[in-house]
């Protein structure tokens, strides 16, 4: 890996950490950067998963205020997401590379559309939300497991999906739900990363450069969530994702 590629990956890591902690879409920056650095799609995906472990570390450090008192809830959600992440990793490792290359643009496009539609989705789930918080319903638990599976397989927009799911079960400020989302999706990512570290073609130099940048970006992301309007960033990320998906279809 050249010095220029390392700088590119570190910069992409900062953007990924910010986007992941603020909008749930870290992979829309990190994954194309790994492709631009010359990694084939499957190697880029598993390297990306390993590198984004630092996203969980950074967001946890930056969200200590929002996570206070959430221990039991985090444990329950993280265990479910971790099981899902393990299943997702197994699915990727047993899927032919050609099949993965075919499905990636669709996953990125889905994530981008979900980002654009998040406000209408929030209004919908607000109307459906029960009066009291419900962190243990079977529907919530099953959906968290499925989102974890998706996160372990690829992960683009897994944070958006998790955020939408969690808004159904809690009447709380967005920064709190966002912080819980980051830890839950991080659990799926970490379990998949462990599997990939031993069983998949991880490019460790690229993972280190990307991970360092991601650690810095994810540490700052929760601070911005508390203070800045997210809509312009969210729209920009979504449009960039749609552009990426379109380019990968050709």
Backbone as CSV, one residue per row, in Angstrom:
resi,resn,N_x,N_y,N_z,CA_x,CA_y,CA_z,C_x,C_y,C_z
1,UNK,0.834,-1.188,0.000,0.000,0.000,0.000,0.877,1.250,0.000
2,UNK,0.623,2.167,-0.936,1.426,3.373,-1.052,1.031,4.399,0.008
3,UNK,1.889,5.421,0.168,1.582,6.480,1.126,0.316,7.219,0.722
4,UNK,0.129,7.435,-0.593,-1.079,8.120,-1.059,-2.337,7.337,-0.744
5,UNK,-2.268,6.033,-0.909,-3.427,5.197,-0.586,-3.719,5.226,0.908
6,UNK,-2.665,5.239,1.727,-2.860,5.299,3.182,-3.534,6.605,3.589
7,UNK,-3.110,7.715,2.980,-3.734,9.014,3.283,-5.186,9.013,2.848
8,UNK,-5.459,8.469,1.663,-6.836,8.377,1.182,-7.702,7.599,2.159
9,UNK,-7.194,6.479,2.644,-7.971,5.640,3.542,-8.169,6.304,4.903
10,UNK,-7.179,7.013,5.388,-7.347,7.715,6.659,-8.387,8.816,6.539
11,UNK,-8.364,9.566,5.428,-9.365,10.611,5.210,-10.758,10.004,5.076
12,UNK,-10.843,8.894,4.333,-12.128,8.210,4.210,-12.591,7.686,5.558
13,UNK,-11.650,7.282,6.400,-12.001,6.807,7.731,-12.614,7.904,8.581
14,UNK,-12.049,9.113,8.518,-12.623,10.234,9.263,-14.058,10.488,8.799
15,UNK,-14.253,10.532,7.477,-15.599,10.742,6.937,-16.530,9.602,7.333
16,UNK,-16.012,8.384,7.326,-16.834,7.231,7.694,-17.238,7.287,9.162
17,UNK,-16.292,7.658,10.018,-16.616,7.769,11.437,-17.674,8.806,11.700
18,UNK,-17.562,9.950,11.029,-18.576,10.995,11.173,-19.923,10.522,10.644
19,UNK,-19.917,9.989,9.417,-21.170,9.563,8.800,-21.797,8.402,9.556
20,UNK,-20.969,7.495,10.048,-21.506,6.346,10.768,-22.127,6.741,12.088
21,UNK,-21.459,7.598,12.836,-21.977,7.983,14.151,-23.136,8.966,14.053
22,UNK,-23.191,9.740,12.958,-24.246,10.739,12.812,-25.416,10.245,11.965
23,UNK,-25.117,9.467,10.926,-26.166,9.092,9.972,-26.285,7.597,9.753
24,UNK,-25.406,6.789,10.348,-25.525,5.343,10.220,-25.076,4.801,8.880
25,UNK,-24.186,5.484,8.195,-23.828,5.070,6.844,-22.322,5.152,6.607
26,UNK,-21.550,4.602,7.513,-20.088,4.678,7.414,-19.572,4.028,6.146
27,UNK,-20.163,2.917,5.733,-19.617,2.144,4.619,-19.711,2.860,3.284
28,UNK,-20.537,3.875,3.176,-20.624,4.577,1.906,-19.385,5.436,1.645
29,UNK,-18.574,5.672,2.654,-17.290,6.331,2.448,-16.147,5.316,2.450
30,UNK,-16.164,4.412,3.407,-15.026,3.517,3.574,-14.952,2.454,2.485
31,UNK,-16.076,1.882,2.106,-16.050,0.804,1.111,-15.539,1.274,-0.248
32,UNK,-16.053,2.382,-0.817,-15.486,2.818,-2.101,-14.024,3.237,-2.009
33,UNK,-13.601,3.751,-0.848,-12.191,4.110,-0.696,-11.308,2.865,-0.777
34,UNK,-11.772,1.761,-0.201,-11.017,0.507,-0.282,-10.975,-0.022,-1.714
35,UNK,-12.087,0.141,-2.438,-12.079,-0.246,-3.844,-11.100,0.623,-4.632
36,UNK,-11.092,1.926,-4.342,-10.179,2.840,-5.035,-8.722,2.505,-4.721
37,UNK,-8.475,1.936,-3.543,-7.113,1.536,-3.164,-6.684,0.234,-3.828
38,UNK,-7.587,-0.382,-4.595,-7.223,-1.565,-5.365,-7.686,-2.894,-4.810
39,UNK,-8.466,-2.897,-3.711,-8.920,-4.167,-3.141,-10.115,-4.684,-3.931
40,UNK,-10.200,-5.990,-4.184,-11.391,-6.567,-4.808,-12.581,-6.484,-3.860
41,UNK,-13.812,-6.609,-4.388,-15.005,-6.337,-3.573,-15.099,-7.112,-2.267
42,UNK,-14.885,-8.423,-2.285,-15.039,-9.194,-1.047,-13.953,-8.819,-0.047
43,UNK,-12.710,-8.676,-0.506,-11.629,-8.266,0.390,-11.881,-6.879,0.945
44,UNK,-12.435,-5.987,0.109,-12.765,-4.640,0.582,-13.838,-4.694,1.662
45,UNK,-14.816,-5.557,1.483,-15.902,-5.635,2.457,-15.417,-6.163,3.799
46,UNK,-14.632,-7.234,3.798,-14.186,-7.801,5.075,-13.170,-6.873,5.746
47,UNK,-12.311,-6.219,4.958,-11.377,-5.243,5.524,-12.139,-4.071,6.122
48,UNK,-13.179,-3.649,5.452,-14.023,-2.563,5.947,-14.658,-2.930,7.287
49,UNK,-15.158,-4.128,7.394,-15.793,-4.572,8.634,-14.803,-4.575,9.796
50,UNK,-13.599,-5.057,9.546,-12.581,-5.071,10.589,-12.199,-3.646,10.996
51,UNK,-12.011,-2.762,10.013,-11.603,-1.389,10.303,-12.663,-0.635,11.095
52,UNK,-13.936,-0.900,10.806,-15.009,-0.145,11.454,-15.241,-0.564,12.909
53,UNK,-14.459,-1.516,13.398,-14.480,-1.796,14.831,-14.191,-0.522,15.631
54,UNK,-13.302,0.307,15.101,-12.949,1.534,15.826,-14.105,2.523,15.873
55,UNK,-15.053,2.383,14.954,-16.229,3.258,14.994,-17.004,3.046,16.291
56,UNK,-17.134,1.804,16.707,-17.830,1.507,17.959,-17.079,2.090,19.152
57,UNK,-15.764,1.968,19.138,-14.955,2.512,20.227,-15.119,4.026,20.316
58,UNK,-15.024,4.695,19.164,-15.115,6.150,19.157,-16.478,6.664,19.560
59,UNK,-17.539,6.047,19.043,-18.875,6.523,19.383,-19.213,6.248,20.844
60,UNK,-18.734,5.137,21.386,-18.961,4.862,22.804,-18.296,5.922,23.670
61,UNK,-17.073,6.293,23.303,-16.362,7.321,24.065,-17.043,8.676,23.952
62,UNK,-17.580,8.976,22.766,-18.210,10.265,22.554,-19.636,10.366,23.046
63,UNK,-20.252,9.250,23.386,-21.673,9.235,23.767,-21.889,8.812,25.212
64,UNK,-20.917,8.999,26.054,-21.046,8.542,27.443,-22.233,9.185,28.145
65,UNK,-22.507,10.447,27.848,-23.651,11.118,28.471,-24.953,10.451,28.072
66,UNK,-25.125,10.187,26.770,-26.369,9.594,26.280,-26.532,8.138,26.714
67,UNK,-25.430,7.439,26.936,-25.499,6.014,27.272,-25.653,5.757,28.765
68,UNK,-25.598,6.792,29.574,-25.710,6.607,31.020,-27.077,6.010,31.374
69,UNK,-27.071,4.934,32.150,-28.310,4.281,32.566,-28.894,3.318,31.554
70,UNK,-28.189,3.059,30.448,-28.713,2.199,29.376,-28.088,0.797,29.399
71,UNK,-27.407,0.427,30.479,-26.621,-0.798,30.497,-27.396,-2.056,30.151
72,UNK,-28.514,-2.307,30.817,-29.268,-3.542,30.572,-29.835,-3.561,29.154
73,UNK,-30.333,-2.440,28.713,-30.870,-2.357,27.354,-29.763,-2.612,26.334
74,UNK,-28.607,-2.019,26.519,-27.493,-2.205,25.601,-27.036,-3.659,25.567
75,UNK,-26.987,-4.300,26.717,-26.568,-5.697,26.769,-27.515,-6.577,25.968
76,UNK,-28.810,-6.376,26.165,-29.802,-7.190,25.467,-29.730,-6.974,23.956
77,UNK,-29.705,-5.725,23.530,-29.674,-5.434,22.104,-28.354,-5.886,21.470
78,UNK,-27.261,-5.694,22.191,-25.957,-6.056,21.638,-25.814,-7.560,21.463
79,UNK,-26.335,-8.339,22.408,-26.272,-9.791,22.269,-27.041,-10.262,21.044
80,UNK,-28.233,-9.714,20.847,-29.026,-10.092,19.674,-28.332,-9.683,18.381
81,UNK,-27.822,-8.450,18.347,-27.142,-7.972,17.149,-25.885,-8.788,16.879
82,UNK,-25.183,-9.190,17.946,-23.973,-9.993,17.775,-24.285,-11.352,17.163
83,UNK,-25.370,-11.977,17.589,-25.780,-13.248,16.980,-26.085,-13.040,15.503
84,UNK,-26.807,-11.958,15.209,-27.102,-11.648,13.816,-25.844,-11.396,13.013
85,UNK,-24.887,-10.663,13.585,-23.644,-10.391,12.889,-22.869,-11.657,12.569
86,UNK,-22.889,-12.605,13.486,-22.228,-13.891,13.252,-22.871,-14.631,12.090
87,UNK,-24.195,-14.624,12.045,-24.907,-15.271,10.942,-24.622,-14.566,9.614
88,UNK,-24.561,-13.232,9.656,-24.263,-12.482,8.441,-22.872,-12.779,7.916
89,UNK,-21.897,-12.893,8.818,-20.534,-13.231,8.404,-20.489,-14.622,7.776
90,UNK,-21.206,-15.563,8.384,-21.252,-16.913,7.822,-21.873,-16.904,6.431
91,UNK,-22.892,-16.074,6.246,-23.537,-15.977,4.937,-22.564,-15.429,3.897
92,UNK,-21.814,-14.397,4.256,-20.859,-13.821,3.307,-19.774,-14.827,2.953
93,UNK,-19.248,-15.523,3.956,-18.157,-16.457,3.715,-18.599,-17.659,2.885
94,UNK,-19.896,-17.930,2.865,-20.393,-19.063,2.081,-21.008,-18.625,0.760
95,UNK,-20.927,-17.329,0.448,-21.508,-16.794,-0.782,-20.423,-16.595,-1.828
96,UNK,-20.631,-17.051,-3.075,-19.629,-16.822,-4.117,-19.369,-15.336,-4.319
97,UNK,-18.120,-14.988,-4.669,-17.750,-13.581,-4.842,-18.600,-12.899,-5.899
98,UNK,-18.951,-13.617,-6.975,-19.757,-13.012,-8.039,-21.128,-12.603,-7.518
99,UNK,-21.695,-13.417,-6.638,-23.004,-13.080,-6.076,-22.906,-11.830,-5.201
100,UNK,-21.823,-11.727,-4.436,-21.646,-10.550,-3.598,-21.520,-9.289,-4.451
101,UNK,-20.718,-9.349,-5.527,-20.545,-8.195,-6.392,-21.864,-7.776,-7.017
102,UNK,-22.745,-8.731,-7.289,-24.032,-8.405,-7.895,-24.972,-7.719,-6.909
103,UNK,-24.919,-8.100,-5.631,-25.881,-7.573,-4.669,-25.437,-6.270,-4.037
104,UNK,-24.116,-5.959,-4.047,-23.622,-4.758,-3.371,-24.291,-3.470,-3.855
105,UNK,-24.414,-3.208,-5.170,-25.056,-1.952,-5.580,-26.482,-1.810,-5.054
106,UNK,-27.204,-2.916,-4.986,-28.573,-2.858,-4.476,-28.590,-2.528,-2.993
107,UNK,-27.645,-3.086,-2.245,-27.576,-2.784,-0.821,-27.248,-1.312,-0.583
108,UNK,-26.316,-0.779,-1.381,-25.954,0.630,-1.237,-27.130,1.526,-1.619
109,UNK,-27.818,1.185,-2.698,-28.978,1.984,-3.106,-30.073,1.939,-2.040
110,UNK,-30.308,0.766,-1.471,-31.305,0.648,-0.410,-30.933,1.538,0.771
111,UNK,-29.677,1.492,1.172,-29.245,2.327,2.283,-29.435,3.805,1.992
112,UNK,-29.135,4.226,0.769,-29.266,5.630,0.401,-30.714,6.079,0.409
113,UNK,-31.593,5.236,-0.115,-33.022,5.579,-0.118,-33.556,5.679,1.301
114,UNK,-33.111,4.766,2.161,-33.549,4.824,3.559,-33.079,6.099,4.244
115,UNK,-31.873,6.543,3.893,-31.391,7.810,4.442,-32.295,8.959,4.005
116,UNK,-32.631,9.007,2.721,-33.473,10.089,2.212,-34.868,10.048,2.817
117,UNK,-35.368,8.844,3.083,-36.740,8.690,3.574,-36.831,8.673,5.090
118,UNK,-35.758,9.008,5.780,-35.758,8.831,7.227,-36.771,9.726,7.934
119,UNK,-36.954,10.951,7.480,-37.894,11.827,8.177,-39.335,11.326,8.059
120,UNK,-39.813,10.971,6.846,-41.151,10.360,6.784,-41.259,9.091,7.610
121,UNK,-40.181,8.312,7.638,-40.181,7.088,8.437,-40.315,7.421,9.915
122,UNK,-39.617,8.449,10.371,-39.733,8.852,11.775,-41.151,9.276,12.108
123,UNK,-41.779,10.031,11.201,-43.159,10.457,11.467,-44.086,9.254,11.552
124,UNK,-43.837,8.262,10.687,-44.668,7.056,10.711,-44.508,6.303,12.017
125,UNK,-43.262,6.082,12.434,-43.053,5.295,13.644,-43.491,6.068,14.886
126,UNK,-43.479,7.401,14.808,-43.976,8.180,15.939,-45.471,7.950,16.134
127,UNK,-46.203,7.846,15.023,-47.641,7.576,15.123,-47.905,6.163,15.640
128,UNK,-46.995,5.236,15.312,-47.190,3.845,15.715,-46.633,3.531,17.097
129,UNK,-45.782,4.425,17.619,-45.092,4.149,18.868,-46.076,4.026,20.031
130,UNK,-45.947,3.011,20.864,-46.820,2.889,22.030,-46.525,3.975,23.051
131,UNK,-47.433,4.159,23.974,-47.271,5.190,24.982,-46.050,4.950,25.853
132,UNK,-45.838,3.727,26.234,-44.708,3.392,27.103,-43.592,2.744,26.298
133,UNK,-42.375,2.970,26.708,-41.244,2.338,26.054,-41.344,0.823,26.192
134,UNK,-40.993,0.129,25.125,-41.026,-1.332,25.138,-39.725,-1.840,24.533
135,UNK,-38.786,-2.207,25.393,-37.476,-2.638,24.932,-37.363,-4.153,24.812
136,UNK,-38.428,-4.894,25.099,-38.324,-6.355,25.141,-39.365,-7.065,24.285
137,UNK,-40.066,-6.371,23.410,-41.097,-7.026,22.616,-40.466,-8.019,21.641
138,UNK,-41.135,-9.138,21.353,-40.590,-10.116,20.404,-40.325,-9.507,19.027
139,UNK,-41.205,-8.591,18.598,-41.007,-7.972,17.290,-39.714,-7.169,17.265
140,UNK,-39.453,-6.416,18.321,-38.214,-5.637,18.392,-37.005,-6.561,18.413
141,UNK,-37.048,-7.599,19.233,-35.907,-8.495,19.349,-35.606,-9.186,18.017
142,UNK,-36.648,-9.649,17.346,-36.448,-10.322,16.064,-35.896,-9.386,15.001
143,UNK,-36.383,-8.147,14.994,-35.917,-7.192,13.996,-34.474,-6.795,14.248
144,UNK,-34.092,-6.628,15.500,-32.697,-6.319,15.829,-31.788,-7.452,15.356
145,UNK,-32.222,-8.686,15.526,-31.445,-9.837,15.054,-31.239,-9.770,13.539
146,UNK,-32.298,-9.437,12.800,-32.200,-9.360,11.341,-31.304,-8.208,10.890
147,UNK,-31.418,-7.072,11.562,-30.544,-5.947,11.217,-29.093,-6.312,11.513
148,UNK,-28.857,-7.035,12.610,-27.512,-7.493,12.910,-26.979,-8.421,11.839
149,UNK,-27.833,-9.303,11.317,-27.437,-10.200,10.232,-27.024,-9.392,9.005
150,UNK,-27.829,-8.408,8.655,-27.495,-7.551,7.517,-26.184,-6.812,7.760
151,UNK,-25.994,-6.316,8.988,-24.772,-5.609,9.323,-23.547,-6.486,9.211
152,UNK,-23.661,-7.753,9.598,-22.541,-8.670,9.486,-22.229,-9.035,8.050
153,UNK,-23.255,-9.047,7.192,-23.056,-9.411,5.794,-22.413,-8.279,5.007
154,UNK,-22.961,-7.073,5.133,-22.389,-5.938,4.406,-22.361,-4.681,5.270
155,UNK,-23.508,-4.234,5.753,-23.506,-3.184,6.755,-23.886,-1.803,6.300
156,UNK,-23.841,-1.483,4.994,-24.217,-0.140,4.568,-25.668,0.130,4.950
157,UNK,-25.875,1.211,5.706,-27.196,1.623,6.197,-27.738,0.740,7.304
158,UNK,-26.925,-0.175,7.839,-27.398,-0.959,8.984,-27.744,-0.045,10.149
159,UNK,-26.971,1.022,10.321,-27.275,1.969,11.388,-28.590,2.677,11.182
160,UNK,-28.921,2.994,9.936,-30.207,3.631,9.640,-31.347,2.678,9.960
161,UNK,-31.188,1.426,9.557,-32.220,0.431,9.855,-32.380,0.256,11.366
162,UNK,-31.256,0.188,12.086,-31.329,0.013,13.530,-31.983,1.225,14.198
163,UNK,-31.666,2.416,13.716,-32.271,3.619,14.287,-33.785,3.610,14.089
164,UNK,-34.219,3.220,12.898,-35.661,3.156,12.638,-36.339,2.152,13.564
165,UNK,-35.688,1.009,13.768,-36.252,-0.014,14.652,-36.342,0.491,16.085
166,UNK,-35.298,1.144,16.561,-35.265,1.582,17.953,-36.243,2.718,18.236
167,UNK,-36.547,3.522,17.238,-37.520,4.586,17.477,-38.918,4.034,17.730
168,UNK,-39.162,2.802,17.302,-40.454,2.170,17.588,-40.591,1.794,19.061
169,UNK,-39.474,1.626,19.740,-39.528,1.049,21.077,-39.215,2.034,22.183
170,UNK,-38.923,3.293,21.848,-38.512,4.231,22.890,-38.960,5.641,22.565
171,UNK,-39.479,6.313,23.563,-39.828,7.720,23.445,-38.746,8.520,24.170
172,UNK,-37.704,8.901,23.413,-36.530,9.519,24.006,-35.896,10.466,23.006
173,UNK,-34.992,11.338,23.442,-34.316,12.242,22.502,-33.517,11.476,21.458
174,UNK,-33.424,12.060,20.264,-32.699,11.419,19.177,-31.246,11.098,19.538
175,UNK,-30.496,11.992,20.203,-29.106,11.633,20.532,-28.980,10.363,21.361
176,UNK,-29.960,10.091,22.232,-29.913,8.870,23.036,-30.141,7.643,22.151
177,UNK,-31.191,7.701,21.322,-31.462,6.580,20.421,-30.295,6.362,19.474
178,UNK,-29.710,7.432,18.989,-28.578,7.327,18.078,-27.383,6.650,18.751
179,UNK,-27.126,6.999,20.002,-26.011,6.392,20.732,-26.247,4.902,20.957
180,UNK,-27.469,4.529,21.326,-27.798,3.114,21.513,-27.662,2.362,20.197
181,UNK,-28.120,2.990,19.123,-27.986,2.395,17.794,-26.535,2.103,17.456
182,UNK,-25.651,3.036,17.756,-24.238,2.852,17.428,-23.637,1.650,18.146
183,UNK,-24.003,1.449,19.397,-23.462,0.312,20.152,-24.040,-1.005,19.638
184,UNK,-25.344,-1.028,19.356,-25.972,-2.263,18.878,-25.414,-2.691,17.525
185,UNK,-25.323,-1.751,16.586,-24.766,-2.112,15.283,-23.276,-2.446,15.407
186,UNK,-22.595,-1.806,16.358,-21.192,-2.121,16.591,-20.993,-3.548,17.054
187,UNK,-21.931,-4.069,17.836,-21.830,-5.456,18.298,-21.886,-6.431,17.127
188,UNK,-22.777,-6.164,16.178,-22.847,-7.017,14.983,-21.555,-6.913,14.185
189,UNK,-21.025,-5.706,14.076,-19.800,-5.485,13.321,-18.609,-6.203,13.960
190,UNK,-18.525,-6.136,15.276,-17.376,-6.727,15.971,-17.354,-8.244,15.820
191,UNK,-18.502,-8.886,15.973,-18.516,-10.348,15.854,-18.163,-10.784,14.434
192,UNK,-18.677,-10.039,13.439,-18.318,-10.362,12.063,-16.833,-10.118,11.827
193,UNK,-16.295,-9.048,12.410,-14.880,-8.729,12.234,-13.982,-9.831,12.786
194,UNK,-14.360,-10.411,13.915,-13.567,-11.499,14.494,-13.527,-12.691,13.536
195,UNK,-14.685,-13.024,12.968,-14.723,-14.133,12.016,-13.867,-13.841,10.791
196,UNK,-13.974,-12.625,10.265,-13.212,-12.276,9.072,-11.706,-12.247,9.342
197,UNK,-11.326,-11.845,10.553,-9.904,-11.773,10.891,-9.220,-13.127,10.735
198,UNK,-9.964,-14.205,10.982,-9.379,-15.543,10.919,-9.693,-16.281,9.610
199,UNK,-10.800,-15.911,8.951,-11.286,-16.744,7.859,-11.373,-16.042,6.511
200,UNK,-11.073,-14.741,6.456,-11.283,-13.989,5.221,-10.021,-13.211,4.846
201,UNK,-9.936,-12.747,3.581,-8.732,-12.047,3.097,-8.693,-10.577,3.531
202,UNK,-8.458,-10.338,4.806,-8.375,-8.969,5.325,-7.040,-8.354,4.919
203,UNK,-7.077,-7.122,4.417,-5.852,-6.374,4.129,-5.561,-5.531,5.366
204,UNK,-4.581,-5.973,6.169,-4.391,-5.380,7.487,-3.827,-3.963,7.433
205,UNK,-3.008,-3.660,6.452,-2.509,-2.295,6.322,-3.626,-1.316,6.027
206,UNK,-4.508,-1.696,5.109,-5.654,-0.849,4.771,-6.599,-0.727,5.957
207,UNK,-6.801,-1.821,6.672,-7.688,-1.788,7.838,-7.148,-0.850,8.906
208,UNK,-5.829,-0.840,9.105,-5.232,0.028,10.115,-5.381,1.495,9.752
209,UNK,-5.098,1.844,8.493,-5.213,3.240,8.064,-6.658,3.721,8.143
210,UNK,-7.572,2.911,7.649,-8.989,3.278,7.685,-9.486,3.366,9.125
211,UNK,-9.076,2.424,9.956,-9.537,2.393,11.337,-9.074,3.589,12.144
212,UNK,-7.849,4.054,11.917,-7.355,5.225,12.636,-8.192,6.460,12.319
213,UNK,-8.471,6.647,11.042,-9.312,7.780,10.662,-10.713,7.651,11.213
214,UNK,-11.248,6.452,11.178,-12.603,6.221,11.667,-12.703,6.489,13.160
215,UNK,-11.668,6.150,13.898,-11.675,6.400,15.341,-11.809,7.885,15.627
216,UNK,-11.072,8.712,14.887,-11.152,10.162,15.082,-12.529,10.699,14.693
217,UNK,-13.024,10.275,13.537,-14.322,10.774,13.084,-15.461,10.353,13.979
218,UNK,-15.446,9.112,14.426,-16.549,8.617,15.255,-16.541,9.243,16.642
219,UNK,-15.359,9.649,17.106,-15.288,10.333,18.402,-15.942,11.710,18.336
220,UNK,-15.838,12.365,17.181,-16.417,13.697,17.020,-17.896,13.651,16.641
221,UNK,-18.326,12.571,16.000,-19.695,12.491,15.513,-20.762,12.769,16.556
222,UNK,-20.733,12.102,17.736,-21.767,12.369,18.743,-21.801,13.821,19.213
223,UNK,-20.656,14.488,19.206,-20.628,15.905,19.572,-21.415,16.720,18.556
224,UNK,-21.238,16.415,17.276,-21.968,17.127,16.239,-23.462,16.836,16.288
225,UNK,-23.815,15.580,16.608,-25.234,15.220,16.684,-25.950,16.093,17.704
226,UNK,-25.263,16.419,18.794,-25.880,17.256,19.821,-26.070,18.696,19.369
227,UNK,-25.259,19.172,18.418,-25.189,20.606,18.152,-25.587,21.043,16.746
228,UNK,-25.433,20.174,15.751,-25.589,20.606,14.368,-26.808,19.974,13.707
229,UNK,-27.435,20.692,12.760,-28.506,20.074,11.967,-27.929,19.001,11.056
230,UNK,-28.573,17.855,11.017,-28.042,16.718,10.280,-28.555,16.620,8.860
231,UNK,-29.618,17.348,8.511,-30.286,17.130,7.225,-29.369,17.340,6.020
232,UNK,-28.605,18.453,5.934,-27.737,18.609,4.752,-26.721,17.476,4.600
233,UNK,-26.118,17.055,5.708,-25.162,15.953,5.640,-25.842,14.668,5.201
234,UNK,-27.021,14.415,5.748,-27.744,13.188,5.423,-28.096,13.149,3.943
235,UNK,-28.564,14.258,3.398,-28.940,14.298,1.992,-27.713,14.119,1.103
236,UNK,-26.610,14.767,1.469,-25.385,14.617,0.692,-24.881,13.187,0.680
237,UNK,-24.928,12.525,1.835,-24.493,11.131,1.916,-25.374,10.239,1.051
238,UNK,-26.684,10.466,1.126,-27.617,9.635,0.359,-27.411,9.802,-1.139
239,UNK,-27.242,11.039,-1.586,-27.038,11.268,-3.018,-25.701,10.668,-3.482
240,UNK,-24.679,10.791,-2.640,-23.413,10.170,-2.976,-23.527,8.660,-3.062
241,UNK,-24.305,8.076,-2.156,-24.513,6.636,-2.181,-25.236,6.177,-3.432
242,UNK,-26.241,6.938,-3.851,-26.957,6.582,-5.073,-26.028,6.682,-6.283
243,UNK,-25.158,7.694,-6.280,-24.199,7.809,-7.364,-23.236,6.631,-7.395
244,UNK,-22.793,6.216,-6.223,-21.902,5.061,-6.139,-22.594,3.801,-6.637
245,UNK,-23.834,3.598,-6.199,-24.582,2.419,-6.626,-24.727,2.401,-8.151
246,UNK,-25.036,3.578,-8.724,-25.201,3.660,-10.177,-23.891,3.314,-10.897
247,UNK,-22.770,3.784,-10.335,-21.476,3.509,-10.982,-21.116,2.026,-10.907
248,UNK,-21.496,1.357,-9.838,-21.183,-0.073,-9.676,-22.070,-0.956,-10.546
249,UNK,-23.214,-0.428,-10.981,-24.065,-1.216,-11.871,-23.480,-1.319,-13.271
250,UNK,-22.588,-0.438,-13.628,-22.032,-0.413,-14.992,-20.735,-1.218,-15.061
